[in-house]
């Protein structure tokens, strides 16, 4: 596989087999983000769960302390007063039957988060084959099926993110931008790791967090020692 000069130079700057501390990993990833745009910093966590079993699917939402560095595109399936509240809160697209038809018939998927009021879930549920595989289906467990659409829109626009294990037990989340300060990325990393541990399924056996990797959009992955991934706050204090 062809690798660009910047990518090759980044790989040469560290040991890809070594398990780094969170602080070391953040510094390495920031240093490897050499693209002409502000690269997204992404976190990948491999969990010791069996996502084929419903009780071992790890999912939820959390607010990143330093935000994500970008404003999420939010659509809301709502009607009447709820639709008006969603628009006032800053939702990008709001609709009911018309929005369902737009997704189903026109393939409209230009959004990051879909929120729905409970009364419209019967219609939104028909979009399961379209929204489900993309992780966009509204769900009460993630706060995206709610009557309080105003609060939901504000939170997701302000840095609240949704996470879910994929079919092999991995969680992928963006935790900021390369332009973020080290402290901001560490705060977000710590928040994610704490949330993942909080959401540990009762049925998960053996080692829960098996691998933690940090990378930028165009850069190589840096492996973090899973045993140190939750100790960001202590490290940050020591290096402040």
C-alpha positions as CSV (number, residue, x, y, z in Angstrom):
1,X,0.0,0.0,0.0
2,X,1.3,3.4,-1.0
3,X,2.0,5.8,1.9
4,X,2.7,9.5,1.6
5,X,5.9,11.1,2.8
6,X,4.2,12.8,5.7
7,X,2.6,9.5,6.9
8,X,5.9,7.7,6.5
9,X,7.7,10.4,8.4
10,X,5.2,10.2,11.2
11,X,5.5,6.4,11.6
12,X,9.3,6.8,11.8
13,X,8.8,9.1,14.8
14,X,7.6,6.4,17.3
15,X,7.3,2.7,18.0
16,X,4.0,1.5,16.6
17,X,4.1,-1.6,18.9
18,X,4.8,0.3,22.1
19,X,2.0,1.1,24.6
20,X,2.2,4.8,25.4
21,X,0.7,6.9,28.2
22,X,-2.2,9.1,27.3
23,X,-0.1,12.2,27.5
24,X,2.6,10.7,25.2
25,X,0.0,9.5,22.8
26,X,-1.7,12.9,22.5
27,X,1.6,14.6,21.9
28,X,2.6,12.1,19.2
29,X,-0.8,12.3,17.4
30,X,-0.7,16.1,17.5
31,X,2.8,16.1,16.1
32,X,1.8,13.7,13.3
33,X,-1.2,15.8,12.2
34,X,0.6,17.5,9.3
35,X,-2.3,17.9,6.8
36,X,-3.2,21.3,5.4
37,X,-6.5,21.2,7.3
38,X,-7.4,20.9,11.0
39,X,-7.4,17.1,11.4
40,X,-9.9,15.3,13.6
41,X,-8.5,13.3,16.5
42,X,-10.2,9.9,16.7
43,X,-10.3,7.4,19.5
44,X,-10.8,3.7,18.9
45,X,-11.4,1.3,21.9
46,X,-11.6,-2.5,21.4
47,X,-13.8,-4.1,24.1
48,X,-14.0,-7.6,25.4
49,X,-17.7,-8.0,24.7
50,X,-19.8,-10.1,22.3
51,X,-22.0,-7.5,20.4
52,X,-24.0,-10.4,18.9
53,X,-25.7,-10.6,22.4
54,X,-28.1,-7.8,23.0
55,X,-27.1,-7.5,26.7
56,X,-23.4,-6.9,25.7
57,X,-24.0,-4.0,23.3
58,X,-22.3,-0.9,24.7
59,X,-24.0,2.3,23.7
60,X,-24.9,5.7,25.1
61,X,-24.1,9.4,24.9
62,X,-21.8,11.7,26.7
63,X,-20.8,15.4,26.6
64,X,-17.2,16.0,25.9
65,X,-15.8,18.7,28.3
66,X,-13.9,20.5,25.5
67,X,-16.4,19.8,22.7
68,X,-15.6,18.0,19.4
69,X,-14.3,21.0,17.4
70,X,-17.2,20.8,15.0
71,X,-20.9,21.4,15.1
72,X,-23.0,18.3,14.5
73,X,-25.6,18.3,11.8
74,X,-28.9,17.5,13.6
75,X,-32.2,16.5,12.1
76,X,-35.4,16.2,14.2
77,X,-38.5,14.2,13.4
78,X,-41.2,16.2,15.1
79,X,-44.5,18.0,14.4
80,X,-46.3,21.0,15.7
81,X,-45.0,22.8,18.8
82,X,-42.1,20.3,19.2
83,X,-41.0,21.0,15.6
84,X,-41.0,24.8,16.4
85,X,-38.9,24.2,19.5
86,X,-36.4,22.1,17.6
87,X,-36.0,24.8,14.9
88,X,-35.6,27.5,17.6
89,X,-32.9,25.4,19.3
90,X,-30.8,25.2,16.1
91,X,-31.8,21.9,14.4
92,X,-30.5,21.8,10.8
93,X,-33.6,20.0,9.4
94,X,-37.0,19.5,11.0
95,X,-39.9,17.5,9.7
96,X,-42.4,14.8,10.2
97,X,-44.0,12.8,7.3
98,X,-42.1,14.9,4.8
99,X,-38.7,14.2,6.4
100,X,-39.4,10.5,6.6
101,X,-40.2,10.5,2.9
102,X,-37.1,12.5,2.1
103,X,-34.9,9.9,3.8
104,X,-36.7,6.9,2.4
105,X,-37.2,8.2,-1.2
106,X,-34.4,10.6,-1.8
107,X,-31.7,9.0,0.3
108,X,-31.2,12.1,2.4
109,X,-28.5,11.3,5.0
110,X,-26.6,14.5,5.3
111,X,-26.6,14.6,9.1
112,X,-24.8,13.3,12.1
113,X,-27.6,12.9,14.7
114,X,-31.3,12.1,14.3
115,X,-33.7,13.0,17.1
116,X,-37.3,12.0,17.2
117,X,-40.3,12.6,19.4
118,X,-41.9,9.3,20.7
119,X,-45.2,9.9,18.8
120,X,-43.3,9.8,15.5
121,X,-41.2,6.7,16.1
122,X,-43.8,4.5,14.4
123,X,-43.0,6.3,11.1
124,X,-39.3,6.7,11.8
125,X,-39.1,3.0,12.6
126,X,-39.8,2.3,8.9
127,X,-36.4,3.8,8.2
128,X,-34.6,1.1,10.2
129,X,-32.8,-0.5,7.3
130,X,-31.5,2.9,6.2
131,X,-30.6,4.6,9.5
132,X,-29.7,1.5,11.5
133,X,-26.6,0.4,9.7
134,X,-25.3,4.0,9.8
135,X,-25.9,4.3,13.5
136,X,-28.4,7.1,13.0
137,X,-31.6,5.5,14.3
138,X,-33.1,7.4,17.2
139,X,-33.0,5.4,20.4
140,X,-34.3,6.2,23.9
141,X,-31.1,4.8,25.5
142,X,-29.0,7.5,23.8
143,X,-31.4,10.4,24.5
144,X,-32.4,10.7,20.8
145,X,-36.0,9.7,21.3
146,X,-37.4,12.4,23.6
147,X,-40.2,14.9,24.0
148,X,-37.6,17.5,25.2
149,X,-36.3,18.1,21.7
150,X,-35.0,21.6,22.6
151,X,-32.6,20.2,25.2
152,X,-31.5,17.4,23.0
153,X,-30.7,19.6,20.0
154,X,-28.7,22.1,22.2
155,X,-26.7,19.2,23.8
156,X,-25.8,17.5,20.6
157,X,-24.9,20.8,18.9
158,X,-22.8,21.7,21.9
159,X,-20.5,18.6,21.9
160,X,-22.7,15.7,23.1
161,X,-21.7,12.5,21.1
162,X,-23.2,9.1,20.7
163,X,-21.2,5.9,20.9
164,X,-22.0,2.3,20.1
165,X,-20.0,-0.9,19.7
166,X,-19.7,-2.0,16.1
167,X,-20.2,-5.7,15.0
168,X,-16.8,-6.7,16.3
169,X,-16.9,-4.9,19.6
170,X,-15.1,-1.6,18.8
171,X,-16.1,1.9,19.7
172,X,-15.0,4.8,17.5
173,X,-15.3,8.4,18.6
174,X,-13.9,11.8,17.6
175,X,-12.6,13.6,20.6
176,X,-11.4,16.9,19.1
177,X,-9.2,18.5,16.6
178,X,-5.4,18.7,16.1
179,X,-5.6,22.4,17.0
180,X,-6.9,21.5,20.5
181,X,-4.6,22.0,23.4
182,X,-3.1,18.9,25.0
183,X,-5.2,19.5,28.1
184,X,-8.4,19.6,26.1
185,X,-7.8,16.3,24.3
186,X,-6.8,14.7,27.6
187,X,-10.0,15.9,29.3
188,X,-12.1,14.5,26.4
189,X,-10.1,11.2,26.4
190,X,-10.6,10.8,30.1
191,X,-14.4,11.5,29.8
192,X,-14.8,8.9,27.2
193,X,-12.9,6.2,29.0
194,X,-14.8,6.9,32.2
195,X,-18.1,6.6,30.3
196,X,-17.1,3.4,28.6
197,X,-16.2,1.8,32.0
198,X,-19.4,3.1,33.5
199,X,-21.4,1.4,30.7
200,X,-19.7,-2.0,31.1
201,X,-22.3,-4.8,30.6
202,X,-22.8,-7.2,33.5
203,X,-22.3,-10.1,31.1
204,X,-18.9,-9.0,29.9
205,X,-16.2,-11.6,31.0
206,X,-12.5,-11.3,31.2
207,X,-10.6,-8.2,30.3
208,X,-13.0,-5.4,29.3
209,X,-10.8,-2.8,27.6
210,X,-8.4,-4.7,25.4
211,X,-6.9,-2.0,23.2
212,X,-7.0,1.8,23.0
213,X,-5.7,3.7,19.9
214,X,-5.5,7.4,19.2
215,X,-5.0,8.8,15.7
216,X,-5.6,11.9,13.5
217,X,-7.5,11.9,10.3
218,X,-4.5,11.4,8.1
219,X,-2.0,10.1,10.6
220,X,-1.0,6.6,12.0
221,X,-2.6,5.1,15.1
222,X,-0.7,5.4,18.5
223,X,-1.5,2.7,21.0
224,X,-2.3,3.7,24.6
225,X,-1.7,1.3,27.5
226,X,-5.3,0.2,28.4
227,X,-4.3,0.1,32.1
228,X,-3.3,3.8,31.9
229,X,-6.1,5.1,29.7
230,X,-8.2,6.2,32.7
231,X,-5.4,8.0,34.5
232,X,-5.4,11.1,32.4
233,X,-6.3,13.4,35.2
234,X,-3.3,12.4,37.3
235,X,-1.0,12.7,34.3
236,X,-2.3,16.1,33.4
237,X,-1.8,17.3,37.0
238,X,1.8,16.0,36.9
239,X,2.6,17.7,33.6
240,X,0.8,21.0,34.2
